[in-house]
Amino acid sequence: MKIETIFEQVLYSCRFKGEALNEFYKCLELWTDVGNLYDFAKRNNVRDNYNFIEQILTDVSEIQELITQIYETKESFEKYFHPLQSNENNKKLLSFRKGKYKTNQLRFYAIRIDVNCFLITGGAIKMSQKMSDHPDTIKELVKLDKARKHLYKNGIFDCDSFFELITEST
């Protein structure tokens, strides 16, 4: 697993072995590929494929604008990444987070390294209330766990140790 920079000091993404893109860019590519969205809609028995695809494309655009705005205005990404489970607090070490904006179905999943420092591990189109109820989100839980184990194994416990790991691996 490699860690790649999206926005220096605040937002990073995993690139898992064998993948050409990191998870952030991979999600954006999949979420803007109309053919992929059509296939996804058919596999998931979406009633109105056209409106579903149009809504996902709108959602992607909104999320990209929000993420860029947060970075450019130097706001905290805590505004976008919320605890994955309601029982996780803001002080928990390497907690799982979901990037959620308004009522759209797109989710980026990340690990909170420290205050306003996140590592994106993947993303999905949310099709069920619980992550454990859909195969795509189950895969995302596995990637979250794999990435967190990698961080623990490398002694990551805050931004300083995280940045040290990134520096060593480049």
C-alpha positions as CSV (number, residue, x, y, z in Angstrom):
1,M,0.0,0.0,0.0
2,K,1.3,3.4,-0.9
3,I,0.1,6.7,0.5
4,E,-0.4,9.6,-2.0
5,T,-1.0,13.3,-1.4
6,I,-4.3,14.9,-2.5
7,F,-3.8,18.1,-0.5
8,E,-0.5,18.5,1.4
9,Q,-0.8,18.2,5.2
10,V,-4.5,17.4,5.3
11,L,-5.8,14.9,2.7
12,Y,-4.1,11.7,1.5
13,S,-5.3,8.6,-0.3
14,C,-4.2,4.9,-0.3
15,R,-3.1,3.2,-3.5
16,F,-3.4,-0.5,-3.0
17,K,-1.0,-2.9,-4.6
18,G,-1.8,-3.6,-8.2
19,E,-3.9,-0.5,-8.7
20,A,-3.1,2.2,-11.2
21,L,-4.8,5.0,-9.3
22,N,-5.2,5.9,-5.6
23,E,-8.6,5.4,-4.1
24,F,-9.6,9.0,-4.3
25,Y,-9.0,9.3,-8.0
26,K,-10.3,5.8,-8.7
27,C,-13.6,6.6,-7.1
28,L,-13.9,9.9,-9.1
29,E,-13.2,8.0,-12.3
30,L,-15.7,5.3,-11.5
31,W,-18.4,7.8,-10.4
32,T,-18.1,9.8,-13.6
33,D,-18.0,6.8,-16.0
34,V,-21.6,6.6,-17.4
35,G,-21.1,3.0,-18.6
36,N,-20.0,2.0,-15.1
37,L,-22.9,3.8,-13.5
38,Y,-25.4,2.2,-15.9
39,D,-24.0,-1.3,-15.1
40,F,-24.1,-0.5,-11.4
41,A,-27.7,0.7,-11.6
42,K,-28.7,-2.6,-13.4
43,R,-26.8,-4.8,-10.8
44,N,-28.6,-2.9,-8.0
45,N,-32.1,-2.9,-9.6
46,V,-32.4,0.9,-9.8
47,R,-35.8,1.8,-11.2
48,D,-34.9,4.9,-13.1
49,N,-31.3,4.4,-14.5
50,Y,-31.3,7.8,-16.3
51,N,-32.2,9.8,-13.2
52,F,-29.8,7.7,-11.0
53,I,-26.9,8.4,-13.4
54,E,-27.7,12.1,-13.6
55,Q,-27.9,12.4,-9.8
56,I,-24.6,10.6,-9.2
57,L,-22.9,12.9,-11.8
58,T,-24.3,15.9,-10.0
59,D,-23.3,14.5,-6.6
60,V,-19.7,13.9,-7.8
61,S,-19.5,17.5,-9.0
62,E,-20.8,18.9,-5.7
63,I,-18.4,16.7,-3.7
64,Q,-15.4,17.8,-5.8
65,E,-16.4,21.5,-5.3
66,L,-16.8,21.0,-1.6
67,I,-13.5,19.3,-1.1
68,T,-11.7,21.9,-3.1
69,Q,-13.5,24.7,-1.3
70,I,-12.6,23.3,2.1
71,Y,-8.9,23.1,1.1
72,E,-8.8,26.6,-0.5
73,T,-10.5,28.3,2.4
74,K,-8.3,26.4,4.9
75,E,-11.4,25.1,6.7
76,S,-11.2,21.8,8.5
77,F,-11.9,18.5,6.7
78,E,-13.7,17.6,9.9
79,K,-16.6,19.4,8.3
80,Y,-16.8,16.7,5.6
81,F,-15.6,13.5,7.3
82,H,-17.9,12.3,10.1
83,P,-17.4,9.4,12.4
84,L,-18.5,6.2,10.6
85,Q,-20.2,5.0,13.8
86,S,-22.1,7.3,16.2
87,N,-20.1,5.9,19.2
88,E,-16.7,7.1,17.8
89,N,-15.5,10.4,19.2
90,N,-13.1,12.9,17.7
91,K,-10.3,11.9,20.0
92,K,-10.2,8.2,19.0
93,L,-6.9,7.2,17.4
94,L,-7.1,6.3,13.7
95,S,-10.9,6.3,13.7
96,F,-13.0,5.4,10.7
97,R,-14.8,8.2,8.9
98,K,-17.2,8.7,6.1
99,G,-17.3,11.7,3.8
100,K,-20.9,12.7,3.6
101,Y,-22.4,15.7,1.9
102,K,-26.1,16.6,2.1
103,T,-28.3,13.7,1.1
104,N,-26.3,12.3,-1.8
105,Q,-25.4,8.6,-2.1
106,L,-21.6,8.9,-2.6
107,R,-19.3,8.2,0.3
108,F,-15.6,8.5,0.6
109,Y,-14.2,6.4,3.5
110,A,-11.2,7.6,5.4
111,I,-9.1,7.2,8.5
112,R,-8.7,10.2,10.7
113,I,-5.0,10.4,11.4
114,D,-5.2,13.5,13.6
115,V,-7.1,16.8,13.7
116,N,-7.8,17.8,10.1
117,C,-5.6,15.0,8.6
118,F,-7.3,12.2,6.7
119,L,-6.4,9.2,4.7
120,I,-9.0,8.1,2.1
121,T,-9.2,4.3,1.8
122,G,-12.0,4.1,-0.7
123,G,-15.5,5.0,-1.6
124,A,-18.8,3.7,-2.6
125,I,-22.3,4.5,-3.9
126,K,-24.4,3.9,-0.8
127,M,-27.3,1.6,-1.5
128,S,-28.2,0.3,1.9
129,Q,-28.6,1.8,5.4
130,K,-25.9,-0.4,7.0
131,M,-22.5,-0.9,5.4
132,S,-22.7,-4.6,6.2
133,D,-25.9,-4.9,4.0
134,H,-24.2,-4.3,0.6
135,P,-21.2,-6.1,-1.0
136,D,-19.6,-2.8,-2.1
137,T,-19.6,-1.2,1.3
138,I,-18.5,-4.5,2.9
139,K,-15.4,-4.2,0.6
140,E,-14.9,-0.7,1.9
141,L,-14.9,-1.9,5.5
142,V,-12.2,-4.4,4.6
143,K,-10.1,-1.7,3.0
144,L,-10.5,0.6,6.0
145,D,-9.4,-2.2,8.3
146,K,-6.4,-3.1,6.1
147,A,-5.2,0.5,5.9
148,R,-5.6,1.0,9.7
149,K,-3.6,-2.2,10.3
150,H,-0.9,-0.9,8.0
151,L,-0.8,2.4,9.9
152,Y,-0.6,0.6,13.3
153,K,2.1,-1.7,12.0
154,N,4.2,1.3,11.0
155,G,3.7,3.1,14.4
156,I,1.4,5.8,13.2
157,F,-0.4,7.6,16.0
158,D,-0.5,11.2,14.9
159,C,0.3,13.6,12.0
160,D,4.0,13.7,12.9
161,S,4.5,9.9,12.7
162,F,2.3,9.8,9.6
163,F,4.3,12.5,7.8
164,E,7.5,10.6,8.8
165,L,6.2,7.5,7.2
166,I,5.3,9.3,4.0
167,T,8.8,10.9,3.9
168,E,10.5,7.6,4.4
169,S,8.5,5.9,1.6
170,T,9.3,8.5,-1.0
